[in-house]
Amino acid sequence: MTEPDLNEIGDFLAGALAPIALVWLVAAVFTQRQELNETRAQFEENQKVVDAQLKTINAQNALLSLQHHQAGENAKKAYKLSLFDKRFEIYENFIAFDYEHDPDQPSAKDYDESSYRTMVHLSHQASFVFDSAIADWLWSISVQIDDYMTYKATTPFEMGDDGHGNITVLNNTEKNAA
């Protein structure tokens, strides 16, 4: 027998190992296909998880938006309530001022520097919590008080009372007659 040359041995090995290589190739293709299917299934599962997270995030955003809106509304209500309290305090001080200077009251006092300062203070307070018309009205009262005090300080007449709680200006003849 003759010894086979290397070419024949290579052909023999190629023929003998070709089916094994083919089976190996087919197995590798099936393995990759199975891995791709598993990867695809994982991606689909991940997509479902991401979709669920997105829904949760959207629900949380809606809840946060609602909470933000509610907090804004609560802040507005708290501001309005504090504004009402401050307005009511100014109103009460104005009523007390009026009562203090009411000629029908036995302890009524005449308008003086303290009265002027009180009305100016009320006017300044009102400018922060009321419409400018209210603050301007209170300021005009303080101006009238100042005008009255100026008139009282510069007039040679004396002030009197007509017996009905009304202040009258008496000239010297009327003063002597009274």
C-alpha positions as CSV (number, residue, x, y, z in Angstrom):
1,M,0.0,0.0,0.0
2,T,1.1,3.4,-0.8
3,E,1.1,6.1,1.7
4,P,-1.4,8.7,1.2
5,D,0.0,12.1,0.5
6,L,-1.0,15.1,2.5
7,N,-3.6,16.2,0.0
8,E,-5.5,13.0,0.4
9,I,-5.3,13.1,4.2
10,G,-6.6,16.7,4.1
11,D,-9.5,15.7,1.8
12,F,-10.3,12.7,4.0
13,L,-10.4,14.9,7.2
14,A,-12.4,17.6,5.4
15,G,-14.9,15.0,4.3
16,A,-15.1,13.4,7.7
17,L,-15.3,16.7,9.7
18,A,-17.6,18.6,7.3
19,P,-20.8,17.1,8.8
20,I,-19.6,17.9,12.3
21,A,-18.7,21.5,11.2
22,L,-22.1,21.8,9.5
23,V,-23.9,20.5,12.7
24,W,-21.8,23.0,14.7
25,L,-22.7,25.8,12.4
26,V,-26.4,25.0,12.5
27,A,-26.2,24.7,16.3
28,A,-24.5,28.1,16.5
29,V,-27.2,29.6,14.3
30,F,-30.0,28.1,16.4
31,T,-28.2,29.3,19.6
32,Q,-27.9,32.8,18.3
33,R,-31.5,32.7,17.1
34,Q,-32.6,31.6,20.6
35,E,-30.5,34.3,22.2
36,L,-32.0,36.9,19.9
37,N,-35.5,35.8,20.7
38,E,-34.7,36.0,24.4
39,T,-33.2,39.4,23.9
40,R,-36.3,40.5,22.0
41,A,-38.5,39.2,24.8
42,Q,-36.4,41.0,27.4
43,F,-36.7,44.2,25.3
44,E,-40.5,43.8,25.1
45,E,-40.6,43.2,28.9
46,N,-38.4,46.2,29.5
47,Q,-40.6,48.3,27.2
48,K,-43.6,47.2,29.3
49,V,-41.8,48.2,32.5
50,V,-40.8,51.6,30.9
51,D,-44.4,52.2,29.8
52,A,-45.6,51.4,33.3
53,Q,-43.0,53.8,34.7
54,L,-44.0,56.5,32.3
55,K,-47.6,56.1,33.3
56,T,-46.6,56.3,37.0
57,I,-44.4,59.4,36.2
58,N,-47.3,61.1,34.4
59,A,-49.7,60.3,37.2
60,Q,-47.1,61.7,39.7
61,N,-46.7,64.8,37.5
62,A,-50.5,65.3,37.5
63,L,-50.6,64.9,41.2
64,L,-47.8,67.3,41.7
65,S,-49.5,69.8,39.4
66,L,-52.7,69.4,41.4
67,Q,-50.8,69.9,44.7
68,H,-49.0,73.0,43.3
69,H,-52.3,74.4,42.2
70,Q,-53.9,73.6,45.5
71,A,-51.0,75.2,47.4
72,G,-51.4,78.3,45.3
73,E,-55.1,78.5,46.1
74,N,-54.4,77.9,49.8
75,A,-51.8,80.7,49.7
76,K,-54.3,83.0,48.0
77,K,-56.9,82.2,50.6
78,A,-54.5,82.7,53.5
79,Y,-53.4,86.0,52.0
80,K,-57.0,87.1,51.6
81,L,-57.8,86.1,55.2
82,S,-54.8,88.0,56.5
83,L,-55.7,90.9,54.3
84,F,-59.3,90.8,55.7
85,D,-57.9,90.7,59.2
86,K,-55.7,93.7,58.6
87,R,-58.5,95.6,56.9
88,F,-60.8,94.8,59.8
89,E,-58.2,96.1,62.2
90,I,-57.9,99.4,60.3
91,Y,-61.7,99.6,60.2
92,E,-61.9,99.1,64.0
93,N,-59.2,101.7,64.6
94,F,-61.1,104.2,62.4
95,I,-64.4,103.5,64.2
96,A,-62.6,104.0,67.6
97,F,-61.1,107.2,66.2
98,D,-64.6,108.4,65.2
99,Y,-66.0,107.4,68.6
100,E,-63.2,109.3,70.4
101,H,-64.1,112.5,68.5
102,D,-67.9,112.1,68.4
103,P,-69.5,115.2,69.8
104,D,-72.4,113.2,71.1
105,Q,-70.1,111.3,73.5
106,P,-69.4,112.9,76.9
107,S,-65.7,112.2,76.7
108,A,-65.4,113.5,73.1
109,K,-62.1,115.3,72.4
110,D,-61.3,118.0,69.9
111,Y,-59.0,117.3,67.0
112,D,-55.4,117.9,67.8
113,E,-51.9,116.8,66.7
114,S,-52.4,113.3,68.0
115,S,-55.6,113.0,66.0
116,Y,-53.8,114.1,62.9
117,R,-51.0,111.6,63.4
118,T,-53.5,108.8,64.1
119,M,-55.3,109.6,60.8
120,V,-52.1,109.8,58.8
121,H,-51.0,106.4,60.3
122,L,-54.4,104.9,59.3
123,S,-54.0,106.3,55.8
124,H,-50.5,104.7,55.5
125,Q,-51.8,101.4,56.8
126,A,-54.7,101.5,54.4
127,S,-52.4,102.1,51.4
128,F,-51.0,98.6,51.8
129,V,-54.3,96.7,52.1
130,F,-57.0,98.8,50.5
131,D,-57.7,100.3,47.1
132,S,-56.0,103.7,46.7
133,A,-59.4,105.4,47.0
134,I,-59.7,104.4,50.6
135,A,-56.2,105.4,51.5
136,D,-56.7,108.7,49.7
137,W,-60.0,109.2,51.6
138,L,-58.3,108.7,54.9
139,W,-55.5,111.0,53.8
140,S,-58.1,113.7,52.9
141,I,-59.5,113.4,56.4
142,S,-56.0,113.9,57.9
143,V,-55.6,117.0,55.6
144,Q,-59.0,118.3,56.9
145,I,-57.9,117.8,60.5
146,D,-54.7,119.7,59.7
147,D,-56.6,122.5,58.0
148,Y,-58.9,122.6,61.1
149,M,-56.0,122.8,63.5
150,T,-54.4,125.5,61.3
151,Y,-57.7,127.5,61.2
152,K,-58.1,127.0,65.0
153,A,-54.6,128.3,65.6
154,T,-54.8,131.3,63.3
155,T,-58.4,132.6,63.9
156,P,-59.1,135.3,66.4
157,F,-62.5,133.7,67.1
158,E,-63.1,131.3,69.8
159,M,-64.9,128.0,69.4
160,G,-68.2,127.4,71.1
161,D,-71.0,124.9,71.3
162,D,-74.6,125.7,70.2
163,G,-76.0,123.4,72.8
164,H,-76.8,120.6,70.3
165,G,-73.3,119.2,70.0
166,N,-72.4,121.5,67.0
167,I,-69.3,123.5,67.1
168,T,-69.8,127.1,66.3
169,V,-67.4,130.0,65.7
170,L,-68.1,132.9,67.9
171,N,-66.8,136.4,67.2
172,N,-66.0,138.7,70.1
173,T,-69.5,140.3,70.2
174,E,-71.2,136.8,70.3
175,K,-68.7,135.6,72.8
176,N,-69.5,138.5,75.1
177,A,-73.2,138.0,74.7
178,A,-73.0,134.3,75.4
